[in-house]
Amino acid sequence: MGHNADHFCIRIEPFDEQELRQHFAHHDVEARPLLRNWGGDGRGPSMYITGPVGNTVEVKGPPDYPYDPDVDFMPEPTADG
């Protein structure tokens, strides 16, 4: 038997955290804390919301640390950036 996905992701560009929070608040949608999550193209900002029928949605921005296909890994962030 199959399982449903626990969330889906929407890529937002540009990713402006404050603007997104204001938009969600205007529509009575609570945005969870900002995270830096891995995605298919690297690590970048994301936040989770819950839709009106209970679906979890990840709203994700462009990567701060892009995936490098030449070496097939995603570099870890360094202390300076």
C-alpha positions as CSV (number, residue, x, y, z in Angstrom):
1,M,0.0,0.0,0.0
2,G,1.3,3.5,-0.9
3,H,1.8,6.4,1.4
4,N,1.0,10.0,0.9
5,A,3.8,12.6,0.9
6,D,4.1,14.5,4.1
7,H,4.5,17.8,2.3
8,F,5.2,19.5,-1.0
9,C,7.5,22.3,-1.9
10,I,7.0,25.5,-3.8
11,R,10.1,27.5,-5.0
12,I,9.7,31.3,-4.5
13,E,12.1,33.8,-6.1
14,P,12.9,36.2,-4.8
15,F,12.5,34.9,-1.3
16,D,11.8,37.8,1.0
17,E,11.0,36.4,4.5
18,Q,9.3,39.5,5.9
19,E,7.1,40.0,2.8
20,L,6.1,36.3,2.8
21,R,5.3,36.5,6.5
22,Q,3.1,39.6,6.0
23,H,1.3,37.9,3.1
24,F,0.6,34.7,5.1
25,A,-0.5,36.7,8.2
26,H,-2.9,38.8,6.0
27,H,-4.5,35.4,5.0
28,D,-4.4,34.0,8.6
29,V,-1.8,31.5,7.7
30,E,0.9,30.8,10.3
31,A,4.4,30.6,9.0
32,R,6.9,28.5,11.0
33,P,10.4,29.6,11.7
34,L,12.9,30.1,8.9
35,L,15.1,27.2,8.2
36,R,18.1,26.5,5.8
37,N,17.1,23.2,4.2
38,W,18.7,21.0,1.5
39,G,16.8,20.7,-1.8
40,G,17.4,19.4,-5.3
41,D,19.6,22.4,-6.1
42,G,21.3,23.1,-2.8
43,R,20.8,24.5,0.6
44,G,18.6,27.6,1.0
45,P,16.0,29.4,3.0
46,S,12.6,27.7,3.6
47,M,9.6,27.9,5.9
48,Y,6.7,25.6,6.3
49,I,3.0,26.6,6.4
50,T,-0.2,24.5,6.8
51,G,-2.8,24.9,4.1
52,P,-6.5,25.3,4.7
53,V,-7.2,21.6,4.4
54,G,-4.2,20.5,6.5
55,N,-1.5,20.0,3.8
56,T,2.0,21.0,4.8
57,V,3.7,23.2,2.3
58,E,7.4,24.1,2.2
59,V,8.0,27.5,0.7
60,K,11.6,27.5,-0.5
61,G,14.0,30.2,-1.8
62,P,17.0,29.8,-4.1
63,P,20.0,28.1,-2.7
64,D,22.7,29.9,-0.8
65,Y,24.9,26.9,-1.2
66,P,24.2,25.4,-4.7
67,Y,24.6,21.7,-5.5
68,D,27.9,21.1,-7.5
69,P,27.3,18.4,-10.2
70,D,31.0,18.3,-11.1
71,V,31.8,16.8,-7.7
72,D,28.4,15.4,-6.9
73,F,27.9,16.9,-3.5
74,M,26.5,20.0,-1.8
75,P,29.2,21.9,0.1
76,E,28.7,22.7,3.7
77,P,28.5,26.4,4.6
78,T,31.7,27.9,6.1
79,A,32.0,30.2,9.0
80,D,32.5,33.2,6.8
81,G,29.5,32.7,4.6
